Amino acid sequence: MALGSALGVACLAAVLTIPSILAVHDARTAARETRTGEGGSFVHLERKDPYGVQPLRRVFVARTTSGLAPVAPGVDRLPEAGEAVVSPRLRDILSANPKATGLVPGRVTGTIGPKGLGSPDDLYAYIGTTPTALPDAIPLGGFGRAHSSQRIIESSTLDILRFTLGCIVLLPLVIFLSVCARLSGESRARRLAALRLVGLSFRDTLRVNAGESLVATFVGAVLGVVGYLGINEVMARVGLPGLHWYPADGRPEASTVAVCLLGCPALAWVVGLFSARRAALSPISVRRTGERKPPRKYGTLLLIPGIGVIGGYCVLSVMGRDPSGGSASSVLVPGAVLLTGAGLVFGLAPITAWLARRLAGVAKSLPVALAMRRTEVDPGSSLRVATGLVLLLFGASLTQGVLVELDQVSRRTAPLQEYNISLSELEPAQRQALAKVPGVRTELVSYGSWSSPSESYVPGTDLVVATCAQLTDYTQRVSGCVDGKIMQLRDDRTTFEYDPKPGERYPFEVAGGRKVVFTVPRERVDVHPYDVSVFDSGTLLVPPALVPPNLVDSAGTLTLVSDADPATIRSVLDGVGAIAPTASVEPVGIVIDALAQLTVIRSLLVVGMVLGLVIGVAAFVVSVADRAMERRGQVTALALLGARAGTLRVVQVVQVVLPLVVGLGAAIVTGWLAESSYLITGGGAVHWDWEGLPWLFACALAVLLAAALASVPMVRRHIDPEHIRRD
C-alpha cells in the first residue's frame, strides 16, 4: 500500500506540475515583452527568425537621450551601441559557430539571467546600436505586459492537453490508488472479520481498516513527493524535446503538495471504509470463504450515452455532413469520452461474468471450465488486473487523435514543404551545401523583375528556373509543358488583380547595373501548385539553358523542397541553420512557433503515456500478485484433489487473459470512435485515423502476451496445507 501510494503520488505530482511549469514560462516571457511609450531614452526594434527549428528573438535598442533607461528582466542594463547581451544558450551557439556571429553584431558583454528567459534553451538577445541604424524603430516605454504573446502553448491547446493528460494519467491513477487500498483491505479481511466476531462494532471495524490504509497511504505520499523532487532536479537538467525548465519551475506548489499529502490519503480512507464492509457485515462468510454477490450491471449503462454521442458524430461524418464547430461539440465530446471511460471501468465486471458463464457452459476443456467458473463467481478480482491497462489503451487512442489534429493545424496540408532563402545571404559554397541537406529533394531558383526606385508601384512578375520534369514532380497537376521554351504558369483556380499578359515586357537586373528583358509568351502551362508555392500563377517558367548567367542575387530566391512531415521539416531547418546561420529562412505556409509548440505537446503527451504505462503496469503487477495470494487456498485444494501444475497454470492464464481480451477489445473500438469524433468535430481534413489503428492492435497483443507470461509464475508447485487448514 505504501509503495503503491508512493508511485501514484509521484506520477500525480508530475501531472499537476506540468501546467505550473508552462505558466511560469509564460509569466517570464510576459515580463520581458516591450511596451511602447513616448518620452523614453531608448528606441527599439524586434526581430524573430528561425534558427533551425527554434525561434531566435532579437531586440535591437538604441539610446536617443541621456535619460534614465528602462531595465529588462534578467539584465543589469540595456547594451549601448556595439554591445550585446545574450541568453546562455545563444552564447554557446555563438562560441561554437563563428559564422553565427552575424546574427548578433557587436561585442557580447553579458548574459541574460533566468528572470528574463522563458527556459534555459531560449535564444534571446538585446543588441545595442545607433538610432540611425534603426529607421523603423519604436520608442521604448518599458518592459512587461499582463499577458504573453510568446506562450509556449496556446490557451485552447492547453485545455486539450489538460483533458488528455487527465484521461491517460489521472483516471488510471485513481483506479490504481483505489486498487491498492482495496487490495490492502482485502488482505486484512480475515483479521477484520475475526475482530468483528469477538465483539468489535461495525463502525469501529471500518475505522480500523480505513485508519490503517490512511497511515500507509500518507507514508507513501511523503515518499512519492520526495521522489518526485529528486526526479525533477534530474529531468530539469536533461529536459524534454522542445521543453526545458529550471529546477525551481518544476517544484510543486503548496496546492499540489496539499493534494498529494491530503487528497490521496483521503481517497484511501474512503476506499478503506467500503473495502471492509463485507468483513464487517458478514464476518462468517469471510472466515468460511462464502460465495460473493454477483456484480451489478448498472455500470454498463454509462456506455450507452457515451458511445451514442461519439458514434453519432461518426455516423454524421459517414453521411457526408460536417458536425464540426459550435459550442455543443466542445461539451458533448469530452463528456462522452469520460462516460465511455467510466463505462469501461464499471461495465467490465458484469460483461466478463456474463461471458464467462456462457463459455463455461460450452467448454470441453477442464482448465477452461475451471477458469470460467471462477471468473463467473468472482469477476471483480479479474477486473482489478485489467482495468488499468484497458484505460491506458483507451487513452492512447485519444492521444493519437490529439496529435493528428494538432499536426493538421500546425503545418501545411500539402505533401511538400518549401523553404525560401534570399540568394544575397548565401555564399556559393553554402548554396551547394544546402542542396545536400538530409531531407531536401530539390532546389529551385527564382527572380523578381526590376522596378525603378523612383516609382512608388510598378507591376512586376517573377521567373522560376526549372524544367518540366521538376514542375511535374512538385505540383499537383501539369498540362501543356514543353521543354526548352519559356512559358507562363497559369492556375485557373486563382484570380489575381494583375495578371501578366502575353507580349508584355519585364526587365530583370544583371551584374553591372544592366537589364535583360523577358517577354511574356503566349504559351501557357496549366498548373495546380500546392498552396502557396514558387510555381505561382503568372510566374514565367524559364529552362536553365535560357537563363542569363549573371542575374543579380539581390533579386533572387533559393527555394528548397522537402517532404512535409514534421520530422523532415525539423531536419531540414536544423541543416540550414548549421550551414547558413545568418540567413533568414521562410518555411512557406508554416510558423516556427507552431512547429515548436507541436514538439512540446508531443513531448508532454509522451510523458503522459509513459506515466500511464507505469501506473497500468504497476496496477497489473500488484493485482496479479494479490490474486495469486488470494487463490492460494483454491490452488492448494485443487492440487490436493489431483489437479496438475500445468492445469493450474492454464487456469491462471485464462482467468487473466479473458477480462483483458474483453476490456482491450472494447477499449480499441470505443477509443477509436472517441478519437474519430474528436477529429470530426475539430474541423480538420483527417477524420479517420486508419494509420493509428494497427498500432493499437499491436499494443493490445503485446499487453496480452506480457500478461499471460507474467501470470505463469504465480502458481507454485509447492503445496502448503496450512492455506486450507481453517476451511
Secondary structure, DSSP 8 states (H G I E B T S, - for coil): -HHHHHHHHHHHHHHHHHHHHHHHHHHHHHHH-EEE-TT-SEEEEEEEEEETTEEEEEEEEEE-SSS-----TT-SS---TTEEEE-HHHHHHHHH-GGGGGGS-SEEEEE--GGG-SSTT-EEEEEEE-GGG-TT-EEEEEE--SS-SS-SS-HHHHHHHHHHHIIIIIHHHHHHHHHHHHHHHHHTHHHHHHHHHTT--HHHHHHHHHHHHHHHHHHHHHHHHHHHHHHHHHHHHH-BTTB---GGGGS--HHHHHIIIIIHHHHHHHHHHHHTHHHHH-HHHHHTT-------SGGGGGHHHHHHHHHHHHHHHHTT-----SHHHHHHHHHHHHHHHHHHHHHHHHHHHHHHHHHHHH--SHHHHHHHHHHHH-HHHHHHHHHHHHHHHHHHHHHHHHHHHHHHHHS-SSSEEEEEEEGGG--HHHHHHHTTSTTEEEEEEEEE----TTSS-----EEEE--HHHHHHTSSEEES--TTS-EEEE-TT---S----TT-EEEEEBGGG-EEEEE--S-EEEEE-SSS-SS-TT-EEE-GGGS-TTB-GGGEEEEEEEE-SHHHHHHHHHHHHHH-TTS-EEETT--HHHHHHHHHHHHHHHHHHHHHHHHHHHHHHHHHHHHHHHTHHHHHHHHHTT--HHHHHHHHHHHHHHHHHHHHHHHHHHHHHHHHHHHHHHT-S----TTTHHHHHHHHHHHHHHHHHHHGGGS-S---GGGGS--
